[in-house]
Amino acid sequence: MPLAGLTILDFSQFLAGPSCALRLADLGARVIKIERRDGGDASRALFLAGVGFDGASALFHTINRGKESYAADLKHPDDFAAVLRLVARADVLIHNFRPGIMERLGLGWDAVRALNPRLIYAGVSGYGPEGPWRDRPGQDLLVQALSGIAWLSGDAGDPPVPAGLSITDMMAGAQLCQGILALLVRRGVTSRGGRVDVSLMEAAIDLQFEHLSVHLNRAEPMPERSIVANGNVYLAAPYGLYATADGHIALAMAPVDRLGELLGLPELADFAPDTWYVERDAIKALLRDHLAARDTQHWLAILEPAGIWCAPVLDWPALMSEPAFAALGATQSIAASDGATMLTTRCPIRIDGAILTSPRAAPRLGANGPTIDQELAA
């Protein structure tokens, strides 16, 4: 595996930091979670819809599978000394404490690089190390609200709509992983460690680079969302989701006049190409009323052979019934120490053509402490 032989200390909890450490584990690194003795990672107790496994939440197992757990009280001298010995041997340290907390614990960048000059020190915060939002809670929904992401979704006149996923957490974790890998490459050349920092807010801003770049170069107070089938504030009709007689269909970029020919909607020919953006709501309203008359498959059978970019809108059961889903092998089973199993997703990366799976469930709190203590004593 690409990262075999590397040791990662994961001081983080919830999503952003652990998702970064998970990806490093998927790529072959040994990841040791450093958890507080009283309860450990807070996501152990975050039982979404009451679903749990092996004494912890499904979320905890999904994002911490394949890791080890070392329980420590960082305010206790013996525990702190053991953690310092781990830091001295590690390749990467990940944390997601608010700015200043690691320094107060005695594990700030200056302290640990003096102990281990080859260490890659990786931190994720809510809003960065400076500024008036520095100490705000770094929580995904709050960042979506503050960053403009929630405002982008929904039709004009509707309230803001957040993404149904923790997208700023996961994006920040992915960006932290990129920074760690870059510094590992540099260390391979120079033998020098380094520090990488990301924040949920900066990840959220970067996630909107396409729209923000347009906005920054236009004389406008704010772009307007479509009244009908809003899918992108800057894309012309027909871009959006439309109700059909039995569900919904997605239409991406497509020539409006050609759509009119295919769908039997001659009124669309009245709109010149240079009006497909400014008249998008009028065009979308015609499509909305027309597409509602027949079922999704009827329209797909017309549009797909003609090369129009379209797709049915699927829920999870419909997605998982598709042969295309089965062909991906997108899920895996993880096993607890007692043999119980749970289904979850797998790493989306393939290395040398091989799908990466990690069948070991997340560790119980402190489960690997005795083994790690023996290693430290050797």
C-alpha positions as CSV (number, residue, x, y, z in Angstrom):
1,M,0.0,0.0,0.0
2,P,1.3,3.5,-0.8
3,L,1.4,4.7,2.9
4,A,2.5,1.4,4.5
5,G,5.0,2.0,7.3
6,L,3.7,5.4,8.2
7,T,2.2,6.1,11.6
8,I,-0.6,8.7,12.0
9,L,-1.7,10.1,15.4
10,D,-5.3,11.2,15.1
11,F,-6.3,13.6,18.0
12,S,-9.4,14.8,16.1
13,Q,-13.0,13.8,16.5
14,F,-16.4,14.1,14.7
15,L,-15.8,14.4,10.9
16,A,-13.2,16.6,9.3
17,G,-10.1,15.4,11.0
18,P,-11.2,11.7,11.3
19,S,-12.2,11.6,7.6
20,C,-8.7,12.8,6.7
21,A,-7.1,10.1,8.9
22,L,-9.5,7.5,7.5
23,R,-8.3,8.1,3.9
24,L,-4.7,7.8,5.1
25,A,-5.6,4.5,6.8
26,D,-7.3,3.3,3.6
27,L,-4.0,4.0,1.8
28,G,-2.0,1.8,4.1
29,A,-1.0,4.0,7.1
30,R,-1.3,2.9,10.7
31,V,-3.7,5.3,12.4
32,I,-3.8,5.6,16.2
33,K,-6.7,7.6,17.6
34,I,-5.6,9.5,20.8
35,E,-8.9,9.7,22.7
36,R,-9.8,11.1,26.1
37,R,-10.4,8.4,28.7
38,D,-13.9,9.7,29.5
39,G,-16.0,8.8,26.5
40,G,-13.4,9.1,23.8
41,D,-14.3,10.7,20.4
42,A,-17.6,12.4,20.9
43,S,-19.0,10.8,17.7
44,R,-18.9,7.5,19.5
45,A,-22.2,8.6,21.1
46,L,-23.7,10.4,18.0
47,F,-26.3,7.8,17.2
48,L,-27.9,9.1,13.9
49,A,-31.5,7.7,13.8
50,G,-30.5,5.4,16.7
51,V,-28.2,3.2,14.5
52,G,-25.2,1.8,16.3
53,F,-22.8,-1.1,16.2
54,D,-20.4,-2.7,18.7
55,G,-21.3,-0.1,21.4
56,A,-20.7,3.0,19.3
57,S,-22.6,4.9,16.6
58,A,-22.6,3.8,13.0
59,L,-21.1,7.2,12.1
60,F,-18.1,6.5,14.4
61,H,-17.5,3.1,12.7
62,T,-17.9,4.5,9.2
63,I,-15.3,7.2,9.7
64,N,-12.9,5.4,12.0
65,R,-12.8,1.8,10.6
66,G,-9.4,0.2,10.6
67,K,-7.9,2.5,13.2
68,E,-6.4,1.8,16.6
69,S,-7.4,3.6,19.9
70,Y,-5.2,4.8,22.7
71,A,-6.9,6.4,25.6
72,A,-5.1,9.1,27.5
73,D,-5.7,12.0,29.9
74,L,-3.4,14.7,28.5
75,K,-3.5,16.5,31.9
76,H,-2.1,13.4,33.7
77,P,1.8,13.5,33.7
78,D,2.2,9.8,32.9
79,D,-0.3,9.8,30.1
80,F,1.1,13.0,28.6
81,A,4.6,11.5,28.7
82,A,3.4,8.4,26.8
83,V,1.7,10.6,24.2
84,L,4.9,12.6,23.8
85,R,6.8,9.3,23.1
86,L,4.2,8.5,20.5
87,V,4.6,11.9,18.9
88,A,8.4,11.4,18.8
89,R,7.9,8.3,16.7
90,A,5.0,9.4,14.5
91,D,5.0,10.6,10.9
92,V,1.8,12.7,11.1
93,L,-0.2,14.3,13.8
94,I,-3.8,15.4,13.1
95,H,-5.9,17.6,15.3
96,N,-9.1,19.7,15.0
97,F,-9.0,21.7,18.3
98,R,-9.8,25.4,18.2
99,P,-6.9,27.7,17.7
100,G,-4.7,27.8,20.8
101,I,-5.9,24.6,22.5
102,M,-3.0,22.4,21.3
103,E,-0.6,25.0,22.6
104,R,-2.3,25.0,26.0
105,L,-2.0,21.2,26.1
106,G,1.7,21.4,25.4
107,L,1.3,19.9,21.9
108,G,1.6,23.0,19.7
109,W,3.6,23.1,16.5
110,D,6.7,24.7,18.1
111,A,6.8,22.1,20.9
112,V,6.3,19.0,18.7
113,R,8.6,20.0,15.9
114,A,11.4,20.4,18.5
115,L,10.6,16.9,19.6
116,N,10.3,15.4,16.1
117,P,11.6,17.6,13.2
118,R,10.3,15.1,10.6
119,L,6.7,15.3,11.9
120,I,3.9,16.5,9.6
121,Y,1.6,18.6,11.8
122,A,-1.9,18.9,10.4
123,G,-4.7,21.0,11.9
124,V,-8.3,21.7,10.9
125,S,-10.3,24.5,12.5
126,G,-13.7,26.1,11.9
127,Y,-12.6,29.6,10.6
128,G,-8.8,29.8,10.6
129,P,-6.3,31.0,13.2
130,E,-7.2,34.7,13.1
131,G,-10.1,37.0,12.6
132,P,-13.4,37.8,14.5
133,W,-14.8,34.3,13.8
134,R,-11.8,32.5,15.2
135,D,-13.5,31.1,18.2
136,R,-16.9,30.3,16.7
137,P,-18.1,26.7,16.8
138,G,-16.7,25.0,13.7
139,Q,-19.8,23.0,12.8
140,D,-20.8,22.1,9.2
141,L,-24.4,23.6,9.1
142,L,-23.2,26.9,10.7
143,V,-20.4,27.1,8.1
144,Q,-22.8,26.4,5.2
145,A,-25.0,29.2,6.6
146,L,-22.2,31.7,6.9
147,S,-20.4,30.9,3.7
148,G,-23.3,31.4,1.3
149,I,-23.6,27.7,0.4
150,A,-27.1,27.4,2.0
151,W,-28.3,30.4,0.0
152,L,-27.3,28.9,-3.4
153,S,-29.9,26.0,-3.2
154,G,-33.6,26.3,-3.5
155,D,-35.7,28.3,-5.9
156,A,-36.0,32.1,-5.8
157,G,-38.4,33.0,-3.1
158,D,-37.7,29.9,-1.1
159,P,-35.7,29.9,2.1
160,P,-32.1,28.9,2.0
161,V,-31.5,25.1,1.7
162,P,-28.4,23.5,3.2
163,A,-26.8,20.5,1.6
164,G,-28.1,17.3,3.1
165,L,-24.5,16.2,3.8
166,S,-21.7,17.6,5.9
167,I,-20.0,18.9,2.9
168,T,-17.6,21.4,4.5
169,D,-16.4,18.9,7.0
170,M,-15.7,16.3,4.3
171,M,-14.1,18.9,1.9
172,A,-11.9,20.2,4.7
173,G,-10.8,16.6,5.5
174,A,-10.0,16.0,1.9
175,Q,-7.9,19.2,1.6
176,L,-6.1,18.4,4.8
177,C,-5.2,15.0,3.3
178,Q,-3.9,16.7,0.2
179,G,-1.7,18.9,2.3
180,I,-0.4,16.0,4.3
181,L,0.5,14.0,1.2
182,A,2.3,17.0,-0.3
183,L,4.4,17.5,2.9
184,L,5.2,13.8,3.0
185,V,6.5,14.1,-0.6
186,R,8.6,17.1,0.4
187,R,9.9,15.2,3.5
188,G,11.0,12.4,1.2
189,V,13.2,14.9,-0.6
190,T,14.4,17.1,2.2
191,S,13.8,15.0,5.4
192,R,12.1,18.0,6.9
193,G,8.6,17.9,8.4
194,G,6.1,20.7,8.1
195,R,2.7,22.1,9.1
196,V,-0.5,22.2,7.1
197,D,-3.7,24.0,8.3
198,V,-7.1,24.1,6.7
199,S,-10.5,25.4,8.0
200,L,-14.1,24.6,7.2
201,M,-14.7,28.1,6.1
202,E,-11.8,28.2,3.7
203,A,-12.9,24.8,2.3
204,A,-16.5,26.2,1.9
205,I,-15.2,29.2,0.0
206,D,-13.0,27.1,-2.2
207,L,-16.0,24.8,-2.9
208,Q,-17.8,27.7,-4.4
209,F,-14.8,28.8,-6.6
210,E,-16.8,28.6,-9.8
211,H,-19.7,30.8,-8.7
212,L,-17.6,33.2,-6.5
213,S,-15.1,33.8,-9.4
214,V,-18.0,34.9,-11.6
215,H,-19.6,37.0,-8.9
216,L,-16.3,38.8,-8.1
217,N,-16.0,39.9,-11.7
218,R,-19.6,41.1,-12.3
219,A,-21.2,44.3,-11.2
220,E,-24.1,42.7,-9.2
221,P,-25.3,42.7,-5.6
222,M,-26.0,39.0,-5.7
223,P,-26.9,36.6,-8.5
224,E,-30.5,35.6,-8.9
225,R,-31.7,32.0,-8.3
226,S,-34.2,30.6,-10.8
227,I,-37.8,30.9,-9.9
228,V,-38.3,27.5,-11.5
229,A,-36.1,24.4,-11.1
230,N,-33.0,26.3,-9.8
231,G,-29.9,24.2,-10.2
232,N,-27.2,26.7,-10.7
233,V,-27.4,30.5,-10.4
234,Y,-25.2,31.1,-13.5
235,L,-26.3,28.4,-15.9
236,A,-29.0,28.9,-18.6
237,A,-32.1,26.8,-19.1
238,P,-32.8,24.0,-18.9
239,Y,-30.4,23.2,-16.0
240,G,-32.4,21.9,-13.1
241,L,-34.7,19.2,-11.8
242,Y,-38.3,18.7,-13.1
243,A,-41.2,16.7,-11.8
244,T,-42.6,14.0,-14.1
245,A,-45.8,12.0,-13.8
246,D,-44.0,9.5,-11.6
247,G,-40.9,11.1,-10.2
248,H,-38.3,13.6,-11.3
249,I,-35.8,14.1,-14.1
250,A,-32.6,16.1,-14.2
251,L,-31.7,18.1,-17.3
252,A,-28.2,19.5,-17.5
253,M,-26.7,21.7,-20.3
254,A,-28.7,21.2,-23.5
255,P,-29.7,23.3,-26.5
256,V,-33.2,24.6,-25.8
257,D,-34.3,24.5,-29.5
258,R,-33.2,20.9,-29.8
259,L,-35.1,20.0,-26.6
260,G,-38.2,21.6,-28.1
261,E,-37.9,19.3,-31.2
262,L,-37.4,16.2,-29.2
263,L,-40.1,16.8,-26.6
264,G,-42.8,18.1,-28.9
265,L,-42.6,21.6,-27.4
266,P,-42.4,23.9,-30.4
267,E,-42.7,27.1,-28.2
268,L,-39.1,26.6,-27.2
269,A,-37.9,27.5,-30.8
270,D,-39.1,31.1,-30.1
271,F,-36.1,31.6,-27.7
272,A,-32.8,32.6,-29.3
273,P,-29.7,31.1,-27.8
274,D,-28.6,34.4,-26.4
275,T,-31.8,34.5,-24.3
276,W,-31.5,31.0,-22.7
277,Y,-30.1,32.6,-19.6
278,V,-32.1,35.8,-19.2
279,E,-35.3,34.0,-20.2
280,R,-34.5,30.8,-18.2
281,D,-37.6,31.0,-16.0
282,A,-39.9,31.3,-18.9
283,I,-38.2,28.4,-20.6
284,K,-38.2,26.3,-17.5
285,A,-41.8,27.0,-16.8
286,L,-42.7,25.5,-20.2
287,L,-40.6,22.5,-19.6
288,R,-42.0,22.1,-16.1
289,D,-45.6,22.0,-17.3
290,H,-44.8,19.7,-20.3
291,L,-42.6,17.2,-18.5
292,A,-45.2,16.6,-15.8
293,A,-47.6,15.0,-18.3
294,R,-45.6,11.8,-18.8
295,D,-43.4,9.4,-16.7
296,T,-39.7,9.7,-16.3
297,Q,-38.8,6.7,-18.5
298,H,-40.9,8.1,-21.4
299,W,-38.7,11.2,-21.5
300,L,-35.5,9.3,-20.9
301,A,-36.3,7.0,-23.9
302,I,-36.5,10.2,-26.1
303,L,-33.6,12.2,-24.7
304,E,-30.9,9.7,-24.0
305,P,-30.6,8.3,-27.5
306,A,-30.4,11.9,-28.8
307,G,-27.4,12.6,-26.6
308,I,-29.1,15.0,-24.2
309,W,-27.6,15.1,-20.8
310,C,-30.3,13.9,-18.5
311,A,-30.9,11.4,-15.7
312,P,-33.6,10.1,-13.4
313,V,-33.6,11.4,-9.8
314,L,-33.0,8.3,-7.7
315,D,-33.5,7.7,-4.0
316,W,-31.1,5.2,-2.2
317,P,-33.2,2.1,-2.8
318,A,-33.5,2.9,-6.5
319,L,-29.8,3.6,-6.7
320,M,-28.8,0.4,-5.0
321,S,-31.1,-1.6,-7.3
322,E,-29.2,-0.4,-10.4
323,P,-26.7,-2.8,-12.0
324,A,-24.3,0.2,-12.2
325,F,-24.3,0.4,-8.4
326,A,-23.5,-3.3,-8.1
327,A,-20.7,-3.0,-10.7
328,L,-18.9,-0.4,-8.5
329,G,-18.8,-2.6,-5.4
330,A,-19.3,0.6,-3.5
331,T,-20.1,-1.0,-0.1
332,Q,-18.1,-3.3,2.2
333,S,-18.7,-5.2,5.4
334,I,-16.7,-4.4,8.6
335,A,-16.4,-6.8,11.5
336,A,-16.1,-6.2,15.2
337,S,-14.0,-8.2,17.5
338,D,-16.9,-10.4,18.5
339,G,-17.6,-11.2,14.9
340,A,-20.6,-8.9,14.4
341,T,-20.7,-7.2,11.0
342,M,-21.9,-3.9,9.6
343,L,-22.3,-2.6,6.1
344,T,-20.7,0.7,5.2
345,T,-19.1,2.5,2.3
346,R,-15.5,1.7,1.0
347,C,-12.7,3.9,0.0
348,P,-13.5,5.5,-3.4
349,I,-9.9,5.3,-4.6
350,R,-8.4,2.5,-6.6
351,I,-4.7,1.8,-6.5
352,D,-3.1,-0.1,-9.4
353,G,-6.7,-1.0,-10.4
354,A,-7.5,-2.6,-7.1
355,I,-10.5,-1.6,-4.9
356,L,-9.4,-0.7,-1.4
357,T,-11.3,-2.2,1.5
358,S,-10.6,-2.3,5.3
359,P,-12.8,-5.0,6.9
360,R,-11.8,-4.1,10.5
361,A,-14.4,-2.1,12.5
362,A,-13.5,1.0,14.5
363,P,-11.7,0.2,17.8
364,R,-13.3,0.2,21.2
365,L,-12.1,3.0,23.4
366,G,-8.5,2.3,24.5
367,A,-8.5,-1.2,22.9
368,N,-4.9,-0.9,21.6
369,G,-3.5,0.8,24.7
370,P,-1.7,-2.3,26.1
371,T,0.0,-3.2,22.8
372,I,1.1,0.4,22.2
373,D,2.4,0.7,25.7
374,Q,4.5,-2.4,25.1
375,E,5.9,-0.8,21.9
376,L,6.8,2.4,23.8
377,A,8.6,0.4,26.5
378,A,10.6,-1.6,24.0
